[in-house]
């Protein structure tokens, strides 16, 4: 079964500001990708990029 990954899960997987959320999200994403079950939409990727550019500290460069 394929699983759609939400923007917030990707952001938490990348951003280490909230350690407990980061670890859980990272584990989820890693498990889904290793199993080939994770799915993303173009909209989620766009939202992920915008969130990391605006909200991440330090912001992610282009």
N, C-alpha and C positions, 0 to 999 in steps of 0.2 A: 504494500500500500504506500502511495506517495503522500508526502506531507508538505503543505504549503507553509513556508516560513514567513512570519510577519516581520515588518521593519523593526519593531522594538526588540525582537530577539536578536537580530543582526547587530543592532546598535549596542546592546548589552554585551554581546559576544566580543565586540571590538573594544569597547570602552571599559577601562579597569577602575573607574571611579567608585562604583559600587561592587565591591569584591564578591559578595555572595551572589548577586545577580549575574555578574560577569562569569563566574565559574559555572553556574548552572546553564546559562545561555551558550557558552562556549562548548560545553559537553553535549548539549542538544544538537547544535550545528555540526559538530564533529561527527557525532553518531549518524546523523542523517546523511551527511556527505559521504562518509565511509561506506555506508550501506547503499548509496545511490538512490536514496528515497526523498531527499530534499528538493523542493521546488521553489522558484522565485518568479515574480512577475517583473515586468519592466517598471511598473509603478513602485514596487518595493525597492528596487535598485535605485531609482531616482530619489525616493524619500531617504534611503540610507545615505546616499551621497550628500544630500542637503543637510541632514542632521549632523553628519560628521564634519562638514565644512562650517556649520554655524554653531554647534553646541559642544563639540568635543574640545577638551582642554589638554594640550594645545590643539587648535584646529588642524585638520588634515590638509596638507597642501594639495594643489591640483595635480 
